[in-house]
Amino acid sequence: MSNTLLRMPAKPLTPEQKQDAARLAAIFEKRKAEDGLTQAVLADILGYSVQSAVSQYLNAKIPLNVSAATKFASGLRCRVADFSPSIQSEIDKIAAFATTHKQGASLNIPQGMAGSTYTAIEMLLLPTAERVALSAEEQAAIAFMESTAAKREQYPQKQPARRLSYS
């Protein structure tokens, strides 16, 4: 009996996933030109142990997901919607679900959120004076996200791993 593992071939990325990766790569190239950002530095910022992880996302070798997309958006100082409208939609559904969750609820966006022209993150960034014009559902979403952020601040943040130089 052989000890070799049989690997299933990777599922090919959809055209939409490839377009997301191309848009992400374009944003990276812009930051690279403006700030001198490298894939290795970005990998460190995002908490990846190797540069190749960044390369695989930028070159559409592995598909983006919510976790990776939010890391890239934070590290590249952009919105997820700037490179992946479909993942931004997924994030908005999760945020809406978290604010209105009841046992047996579905992941459908509540009516107040579905008609919103704001993403969940944009609502958080609105000045207080502009928030009064939001629907009750949108205001509830903001209150929930702010309370979650306040709870998160009570705990120390994990620091990214430092790269060792062997030069």
N, C-alpha and C positions, 0 to 999 in steps of 0.2 A: 504494500500500500504506500502510495506517495504522500509526502508531507506538503506538497505544493497546494496553495490555495487557488481556487478557481475564482476569478474576479468577473463580475458582471460588467459589461461595457457601460460607460457612463451614459446617462440619458442625454441626448443632444438638447442644447438650449433652444428655446423657441425664438422666432424672429424678434418678438417683443423683448425677451431677455437679452438678446444680442444688441438691440438698439439701446436698452438701458445701460449696458456695459460701454457702448460707444459714447453715449452722453457722459457717463461717469469719467471715462478716459479723457474726454475733451475738457472737462472741468479740472481734472488732475493736471493736464498739460498747461492749462491757463495758470494754475497755482505754481506749477514748476517754473514757468516763464517769469511770473511776478515775484515769487518768493524764493526761488531756487530749491523748491521742495523736491526730494527724491523719494523713490519708492521705499527705500530702506528707512528713511526718516518717518514717512507716513506709516509704515508698518509698526514702528515703535510707538508713534502717537496713538494708533488704533489698538495697540496691545497685542499685535501678532508677533510671534517669535521670529518669523522669517519674512524677508521681502517677497519671496515667491507667492505668498498668500495674496498680497496686494496685486501682484502681476497677474495672477490667475483670474481675479475679479475684473481687472481692467481689460484683459484680453479675452473675456467671455469664455474662459475655460471652465469656470464654475459659476452657477447662477447666484445672483444676489438674493438675499432674504431680508426680512425686517431688521434683524440684529446687525448684519453686515451693512445694510443701507444706512441705518442710523449712525453707525460708527463712521462711515465714510462722510456722511453729511456733516457731522460734528468736526471731523478732522480736516475737511476741505472748506469749512465755513460756508455751507450752502444748505439748501433745503432738499429733502429726499425727492420732492416733486420736481426739482430741477433736472434729475436724471432718471427718475422712475415714477411716473404718475400712478402706475398700478400698485406699487408698494406703498406709496403715500395713501392711496385709497384704502389699502389693507390696514395701515396704521390708524387712519381715521375711524375705520370700523371698530378696531380694537379699543380705541379711546372712547368711542360712543358706547360700546358694550360695557366697558368698565364703569362708566358713569350712570348707566341705567340698568345694570344687571339685576335681574330678578330670577329666581329659580325657574328654569324652563325657558328663559329668554333666548332669542336667537341672535345671530350676529348682524342682523339688519340694522342699518343706521336709523335712529328715531327720526320722525318727520322734521323736527327742528334742526337736526344736524344735516339731513339730506339736502335741505334747501339752503344751507349755509354757504356763503361764498368764502368762508375762512377754513383753513385747516386747523386741527387741534392746537398746533404750535403757534400759529398766527393769532388765535384767540388769546392765548396766554400773553402774547406780546402787545396786545392792544392797550392803549392808555385807559385808565379807569373811566374817564369822561366818555369814551367811545363804547365802553362795555354796556352802558345802560340801554343802548339801542339794540342789543342782542336779544334773541328769544330766551325764554325761561330755560329751555333745554341747553342752549349754548352757555348761559350763565352758570347753570348747574355743572356743566362740564368743566368750566374754568375753576369753579370752587373745588371740585374734586381733584383736579390736577395740581392746584396750588397746595391743597392739604397733603397730597402725596409727596410733593416736592419738599414741604416743610418737614415731614417725617423722615425723608431721606437725608436731609441735612443733619439730623441728629447722629448719624453714623459716620465714622471716618471713611474717607474715600480710599479705595485701593489704588496705590501708585503703580504706574506702568513699569514693567521690567526694564532695567537698564542694560544697554548693550555693552559688552566687554570688548575692548580693543586689544588686539594681540600684535600691534605694530611695534 
